[in-house]
Amino acid sequence: MKSLVTIVCIIVACVLTAAPEAPAQQGIWGVGVFGDLYLPLFNFRDMYDSGTKFGASIHYNFDKHKMVEVEYHHARFNDGSLESATFRFSDGIDYVSPQAQADMTFNSATVNWLFSLSEDGFGKSAAPYLTFGTGLRNYSSEVSGLIFEGQIPSGAGAAPDATILLEPVSDTRTSFSASFGGGVLVPLGQKAAFDVRVRYNLVMGELRPFLIWGVEKTFPFNLIDVGVGLKFNLQ
């Protein structure tokens, strides 16, 4: 967590350094909060079905058509597919691991650029926009409670001993990510706006395979996030 705080501070410093000098009437600072639904795609979906994402952001309007935001979010994926996946034991029967648990978390810091497609830009009316982003995502996937499929049966045709388990495993790393998508920013008076967006995310992360349970290695992570948020201008 300390490393993520450091990353956020570095990104904010970079944005402040890159921001051009602008008269007060052009530059507008603000903050925001949001909640999203994460939808894994391709081989990532073999491990996790969906997740939730919550976070906060700081944004700056360079002009009426361009905005940059620094985003921090926490995401969680519960009840991974391994909790209900089966494996074939030496007796030829498929078994589930009743104690299996598979959960994953993200703690991420990203910089996003928003470009209004409306002639009036952001702020006067509902403005559709395109967005592109890049950043770092620290993830941790924890798997435990899987029955050791290689155990020796207690007798001919005997079922596996459900108390003999594989050692818990954890895939943890900080990886680069990129995203692109679009949305609509709807003004709510002078100081606030409602933000709806959809993004495709590519994270250069890796999760080990669980071939006995039919799960291939996951690389990279492909996700779509669909979310809503509120932005508040401070000027």
Sequence and secondary structure as in RCSB ss.txt:
>XXXX:A:sequence
MKSLVTIVCIIVACVLTAAPEAPAQQGIWGVGVFGDLYLPLFNFRDMYDSGTKFGASIHYNFDKHKMVEVEYHHA
RFNDGSLESATFRFSDGIDYVSPQAQADMTFNSATVNWLFSLSEDGFGKSAAPYLTFGTGLRNYSSEVSGLIFEG
QIPSGAGAAPDATILLEPVSDTRTSFSASFGGGVLVPLGQKAAFDVRVRYNLVMGELRPFLIWGVEKTFPFNLID
VGVGLKFNLQ
>XXXX:A:secstr
 HHHHHHHHHHHHHHHHHS    TTT EEEEEEEEEEEEEEGGGGGT   EEEEEEEEEEEEETTEEEEEEEEEE
EE S GGGT EEE TTS EEE TT EEEEEEEEEEEEEEEE STT SSSS EEEEEEEEEEEEEEEEEE  B TT
   SSTT    TT B   EEEEEEEEEEEEEEEEEEE SSSEEEEEEEEEEEE   B  BGGGTB  B SEEEEE
EEEEEEEE  
